[in-house]
Amino acid sequence: MHRYSLLILIAMLVAGCRPHLEKKVVGTWKIDLASIAGKQVKQAKENPGLAEAVKKLGDSRFRFEADGTMSASSPNNPGAAAKWLMDGRKILISAPVQEQQAQVPTLELSEDDKRIHMESADKQFRCDLVRESS
């Protein structure tokens, strides 16, 4: 009987943590330009035309809503919508079109809840998202 009580208690604790982490993600995030890294970035920095495009990434915004929807916007893309949910510290994104799911980046909330680590599906680009200042 004690074994089942312990399992129920653990399940309740784990379930109770989930909404807490989701609340840490809700809001608007932007790319921390100093954190941008990866093979694609190195190539872009070597090409003056692409280097300007990397700087424009700072204009991108990622908005996570409490209802599990999110949007991403950039100068070239005014607003792509998707759904999100948490799996531990991982933020799982469902692409609006199934064929795009393989291109969805991986996202993970940092241990201090101040950054979201993002890495492209092909592992060629990574950066951190930080909360947009009010």
C-alpha positions in Angstrom: 0.0 0.0 0.0 2.8 2.4 0.8 4.4 1.7 -2.6 1.2 2.9 -4.3 1.0 6.0 -2.1 4.5 6.9 -3.0 3.8 6.5 -6.7 0.7 8.7 -6.5 2.6 11.3 -4.6 5.4 11.4 -7.2 2.8 11.6 -10.0 1.1 14.5 -8.3 4.4 16.3 -7.8 5.4 15.8 -11.5 2.0 16.9 -12.7 2.2 20.0 -10.5 5.6 21.0 -11.9 4.4 21.0 -15.5 2.1 24.1 -15.4 4.8 26.0 -13.5 7.3 25.5 -16.3 4.7 26.4 -19.0 4.1 29.7 -17.2 7.8 30.4 -17.5 7.6 30.1 -21.3 4.5 32.2 -21.9 5.3 35.5 -23.4 7.4 37.1 -26.2 11.0 36.0 -26.8 13.7 37.3 -29.2 17.0 35.9 -30.4 20.0 36.9 -28.4 22.4 37.8 -31.3 25.5 37.1 -29.2 24.4 33.5 -28.8 24.1 32.7 -32.5 26.4 29.9 -33.5 26.7 27.0 -35.9 28.1 26.1 -39.3 25.5 28.2 -41.2 26.4 31.3 -39.1 30.1 30.8 -39.7 29.5 30.7 -43.5 27.2 33.8 -43.3 29.9 35.8 -41.4 32.3 35.0 -44.3 29.8 36.4 -46.8 29.0 40.1 -46.3 25.6 39.8 -47.9 24.6 37.0 -45.5 26.1 38.7 -42.5 23.4 41.4 -42.8 20.7 38.7 -42.8 22.1 37.3 -39.5 21.8 40.7 -37.9 18.2 40.9 -39.0 17.5 37.7 -37.0 17.4 40.1 -34.0 14.0 41.4 -35.4 12.5 37.9 -35.0 9.9 37.3 -32.3 8.5 34.2 -30.8 5.2 34.5 -28.9 4.1 31.6 -26.6 0.5 31.8 -25.5 -1.0 30.1 -22.4 -3.5 28.3 -24.5 -0.7 26.2 -26.2 -0.5 28.3 -29.4 2.6 30.1 -30.5 3.6 32.4 -33.4 7.0 33.2 -34.9 7.6 36.3 -36.9 10.5 37.8 -38.7 11.0 40.6 -41.3 10.6 37.9 -44.1 7.8 36.0 -42.4 5.1 38.1 -40.8 3.7 35.3 -38.6 3.8 31.5 -38.7 1.5 29.8 -36.2 1.9 26.5 -34.4 1.0 24.6 -31.2 3.4 24.0 -28.3 3.6 21.9 -25.1 6.1 21.1 -22.5 7.9 17.7 -22.0 10.0 18.4 -18.9 12.1 21.4 -20.0 11.7 20.6 -23.7 9.3 22.7 -25.7 7.6 20.6 -28.3 6.3 22.4 -31.4 3.7 21.0 -33.8 4.2 22.4 -37.2 0.9 23.5 -38.9 1.6 21.3 -41.9 2.9 17.7 -41.2 5.4 17.9 -44.1 7.2 20.7 -42.1 7.5 18.8 -38.9 11.0 17.5 -39.8 12.2 21.1 -40.1 11.0 22.2 -36.6 13.9 23.2 -34.4 14.4 21.8 -30.9 13.7 24.1 -28.0 14.6 23.7 -24.4 14.0 26.0 -21.4 17.3 26.7 -19.5 17.7 25.6 -15.9 17.4 29.2 -14.7 14.3 29.8 -16.8 15.8 32.8 -18.5 16.7 31.4 -21.9 15.2 29.0 -24.4 18.0 27.1 -26.2 17.0 26.6 -29.9 18.8 24.4 -32.4 17.8 23.9 -36.1 16.6 20.4 -37.1 19.7 20.0 -39.3 22.0 21.0 -36.3 23.6 23.7 -38.5 22.3 26.7 -36.5 21.7 27.3 -32.8 20.9 30.3 -30.6 19.2 31.3 -27.4 16.0 33.1 -27.0 15.6 35.7 -24.3 12.5 37.5 -23.0 11.7 40.6 -24.8 11.9 43.7 -22.5 8.6 45.4 -21.8 
